[in-house]
Amino acid sequence: MSYFRDSSEWQWLFTHALDWEALLPVFYPAYPTPEGWQNPDEIRSFAAEILEQVSLWCEKKIAPRAPLLDKEGPGKIENGLMLPNELLLSLYREARELELFGMTTARQHGGMELPAAMGMMSFAFIGRACLASSSQLSFYTSMADMLERFCTKEDCQRLIPKILNGELSGSMALTEADSGSDIGSLQTTAVLQPDGTYHVRGSKMFITNAGGGLSFVLARIQGEPEGLSGISLFLVEQFIEGRQNYLVTKHEHKMGMRGSFTCEILFENSLAKLVGEKNQGLSMMFHLMNQSRVGVGAQGLGLMEACLDYVQKYAHERKQFGRQLIDLPLFKRNYDQWQVECDAFRALFIDSLNSFTLYHRLDLKKRNTGELTESEQKIFEEATQSTRQLTPLLKYYGAETALEISKKSIQALGGHGYMLDHSVERWHRDSFGPVVYEGTSQIQALMVLKDLVKDVFKRPADFLSFLLPGPLPALNKTGAEHGQHEFLKLDAQVKKGLSTLVLKTLRPEEFFKLFDSKNWMQKEKLEKLMMHSESICQAMAYLATMKVLAKHYEKDDSRGKLFWDYHRLIHPRLMGILDDWKIW
Ligand SMILES: Cc1cc2nc3c(=O)[nH]c(=O)nc-3n(C[C@H](O)[C@H](O)[C@H](O)COP(=O)(O)OP(=O)(O)OC[C@H]3O[C@@H](n4cnc5c(N)ncnc54)[C@H](O)[C@@H]3O)c2cc1C
């Protein structure tokens, strides 16, 4: 069975939810393309073929290896080096043969230059087969992307071919012993040398794939401001003229994702190149982190699919009370609800790849050529805005739902689920990784809140309009029109509750202070609002998903069932959140 071809959901979304008409012209302005494709249909067929190949590779090679990788681990650390074992080396060899490392990299560097959506969909399949493998592999393509976007031509020409060849990979080094979510408190320093290079000193921990060969490292240049405004980004290579430039000192023993390296790195006057301008490191690292956050959404989806496929098969084989588990009404209701949430999240994920892909493509073009046409600039601005809104939702919702579904999957197998013989226990152990890395769930929720508050002050009239009554009752509306109406009604109801919450928490007590926005930003009031950020993030994720499902319903009546099933699932959750917001 293929994860891609044999899934009617994937097939529908690939064909109808990806906005091919918007995506392809940005990549292929004229036909025939440099690859020789004559028209969009040929590109779509090629894309489907690639996804099918990746999916089969995942099923036939990666998934069968996953339990052993979990048991044996990824390899060892010796003399400051990270040495992958044969299990990981096989993974890398196969990925190289499939040309996976260069799937989205520019043609000029030897890549296929396919839309970023292709990379993300492939990543979901790999995550489904083995979460640890997906994390290890992600540090090839993402490193090439960082080099293309932010580093010199010379570095690109020297390093990217090695990445595509599978000889070189990398890491992103932010976390330190006393600096996790609070990135601004980092202690790693960089000292300018007379030749314009830097020496980096410090230690980073929990670094995935730390010894891949290069690292993008956050550090503070000596004498620069404390906090977030004084952070710079450095490219640090592990070997310089045969000499070891930094040491990988430890591999952590983790509860899950045991097949991936999570290491400590020691930089002792390691030779480093400043990337971009000094003190601007965070925005470049955030590019990588945001891309990775969409990737975490893909991993979450992969985990959900793995669990539900396993439970579904088990529940058809296992009989209790003379019936298959799947036929027992309560079991079936639970299972159906998990499946609905997984299908709904997949729809949100794939739909989000439209703006993500446009942003990804045009951002690179803008950085490399310095210019976009007027129409490209407009597309870029919309795609950037939409990607900014959706990224924390994908990360939060994907990771948290995978955590929940993997837990329920253990329960669905009863005592057997508690035994190590079944993969569900591994998937649940693995599922804690995505809720933590690339910014924990709570950090995603705070980002959603921050953007929301910014929006309130930028467009107060829009915000206050949510306090007006929502849409009128749906008279004579049927099918997709009725669905759209129900979505708008729920959306208005939630936004009204949210507006009330924001107004009540932030509003200054004294009437005369109402008209100066500074008075609305008092620390203790904002902190009161922050307490609600996780439920706000949940509500925004449910509404974003419903909006996508309503759009799909308008395209195709057959999508109505998923829309209404999801509506039934999240309506009570949203009502609970609204009740919670009343207790400010
Ligand atoms: C498998 C794995 C791989 C990783 N890979 C990398 C990597 O490649 N590179 C890298 O740099 N790091 C990596 N990390 C580290 C990861 O990014 C950090 O663990 C994460 O950012 C959280 O930091 P912390 O562990 O210090 O937790 P803390 O920041 O101490 O957080 C502890 C708890 O407090 C909560 N919290 C923190 N601040 C707030 C707040 N303001 N409001 C509400 N709650 C808050 C958090 O959500 C969390 O629940 C990895 C971690 C894991 C588990």
The ligand as an SDF file (V2000), in Angstrom:
LIG
                    3D

 53 58  0  0  0  0  0  0  0  0999 V2000
   14.6160   16.0180   20.2890 C   0  0  0  0  0  0  0  0  0  0  0  0
   15.0650   17.4270   20.4220 C   0  0  0  0  0  0  0  0  0  0  0  0
   15.8030   18.0070   19.4080 C   0  0  0  0  0  0  0  0  0  0  0  0
   16.2490   19.3300   19.5310 C   0  0  0  0  0  0  0  0  0  0  0  0
   17.0060   19.8780   18.5290 N   0  0  0  0  0  0  0  0  0  0  0  0
   17.5040   21.1300   18.6760 C   0  0  0  0  0  0  0  0  0  0  0  0
   18.3620   21.7010   17.6820 C   0  0  0  0  0  0  0  0  0  0  0  0
   18.6280   21.0920   16.6520 O   0  0  0  0  0  0  0  0  0  0  0  0
   18.8700   22.9360   17.9040 N   0  0  0  0  0  0  0  0  0  0  0  0
   18.5910   23.6470   19.0290 C   0  0  0  0  0  0  0  0  0  0  0  0
   19.0860   24.7550   19.1670 O   0  0  0  0  0  0  0  0  0  0  0  0
   17.7710   23.1400   19.9940 N   0  0  0  0  0  0  0  0  0  0  0  0
   17.2320   21.9020   19.8390 C   0  0  0  0  0  0  0  0  0  0  0  0
   16.4130   21.3670   20.8090 N   0  0  0  0  0  0  0  0  0  0  0  0
   16.1390   22.1460   21.9930 C   0  0  0  0  0  0  0  0  0  0  0  0
   14.7430   22.7490   21.9930 C   0  0  0  0  0  0  0  0  0  0  0  0
   14.6270   23.7140   20.9850 O   0  0  0  0  0  0  0  0  0  0  0  0
   14.4850   23.3110   23.3940 C   0  0  0  0  0  0  0  0  0  0  0  0
   14.4130   22.1990   24.2620 O   0  0  0  0  0  0  0  0  0  0  0  0
   13.2070   24.1300   23.4470 C   0  0  0  0  0  0  0  0  0  0  0  0
   13.3640   25.3330   22.7480 O   0  0  0  0  0  0  0  0  0  0  0  0
   12.7850   24.4410   24.8830 C   0  0  0  0  0  0  0  0  0  0  0  0
   13.8350   24.9370   25.6380 O   0  0  0  0  0  0  0  0  0  0  0  0
   14.1510   24.2950   27.0800 P   0  0  0  0  0  0  0  0  0  0  0  0
   14.2930   22.8260   26.8810 O   0  0  0  0  0  0  0  0  0  0  0  0
   15.2830   25.0180   27.6650 O   0  0  0  0  0  0  0  0  0  0  0  0
   12.8400   24.5220   27.9110 O   0  0  0  0  0  0  0  0  0  0  0  0
   12.4270   25.8570   28.7090 P   0  0  0  0  0  0  0  0  0  0  0  0
   12.5940   27.0230   27.8270 O   0  0  0  0  0  0  0  0  0  0  0  0
   13.1000   25.8600   30.0180 O   0  0  0  0  0  0  0  0  0  0  0  0
   10.8760   25.5870   28.9190 O   0  0  0  0  0  0  0  0  0  0  0  0
   10.3560   24.7510   29.9580 C   0  0  0  0  0  0  0  0  0  0  0  0
    8.8310   24.8410   29.9210 C   0  0  0  0  0  0  0  0  0  0  0  0
    8.4250   26.1870   30.1530 O   0  0  0  0  0  0  0  0  0  0  0  0
    7.5840   26.6300   29.1060 C   0  0  0  0  0  0  0  0  0  0  0  0
    7.8330   28.0380   28.8460 N   0  0  0  0  0  0  0  0  0  0  0  0
    9.0020   28.6510   28.5660 C   0  0  0  0  0  0  0  0  0  0  0  0
    8.8130   29.9650   28.3790 N   0  0  0  0  0  0  0  0  0  0  0  0
    7.4950   30.1930   28.5380 C   0  0  0  0  0  0  0  0  0  0  0  0
    6.6650   31.3550   28.4910 C   0  0  0  0  0  0  0  0  0  0  0  0
    7.1640   32.5650   28.2120 N   0  0  0  0  0  0  0  0  0  0  0  0
    5.3410   31.2160   28.7570 N   0  0  0  0  0  0  0  0  0  0  0  0
    4.8170   30.0020   29.0230 C   0  0  0  0  0  0  0  0  0  0  0  0
    5.5400   28.8720   29.0830 N   0  0  0  0  0  0  0  0  0  0  0  0
    6.8630   28.9600   28.8440 C   0  0  0  0  0  0  0  0  0  0  0  0
    7.9420   25.7750   27.9060 C   0  0  0  0  0  0  0  0  0  0  0  0
    6.8620   25.7030   26.9850 O   0  0  0  0  0  0  0  0  0  0  0  0
    8.2340   24.4400   28.5690 C   0  0  0  0  0  0  0  0  0  0  0  0
    7.0350   23.7590   28.7650 O   0  0  0  0  0  0  0  0  0  0  0  0
   15.9340   20.0680   20.6850 C   0  0  0  0  0  0  0  0  0  0  0  0
   15.1520   19.4840   21.6950 C   0  0  0  0  0  0  0  0  0  0  0  0
   14.7220   18.1880   21.5670 C   0  0  0  0  0  0  0  0  0  0  0  0
   13.8800   17.5900   22.6510 C   0  0  0  0  0  0  0  0  0  0  0  0
  1  2  1  0
  2  3  1  0
  2 52  2  0
  3  4  2  0
  4  5  1  0
  4 50  1  0
  5  6  2  0
  6  7  1  0
  6 13  1  0
  7  8  2  0
  7  9  1  0
  9 10  1  0
 10 11  2  0
 10 12  1  0
 12 13  2  0
 13 14  1  0
 14 15  1  0
 14 50  1  0
 15 16  1  0
 16 17  1  0
 16 18  1  0
 18 19  1  0
 18 20  1  0
 20 21  1  0
 20 22  1  0
 22 23  1  0
 23 24  1  0
 24 25  2  0
 24 26  1  0
 24 27  1  0
 27 28  1  0
 28 29  2  0
 28 30  1  0
 28 31  1  0
 31 32  1  0
 32 33  1  0
 33 34  1  0
 33 48  1  0
 34 35  1  0
 35 36  1  0
 35 46  1  0
 36 37  1  0
 36 45  1  0
 37 38  2  0
 38 39  1  0
 39 40  1  0
 39 45  2  0
 40 41  1  0
 40 42  2  0
 42 43  1  0
 43 44  2  0
 44 45  1  0
 46 47  1  0
 46 48  1  0
 48 49  1  0
 50 51  2  0
 51 52  1  0
 52 53  1  0
M  END
$$$$
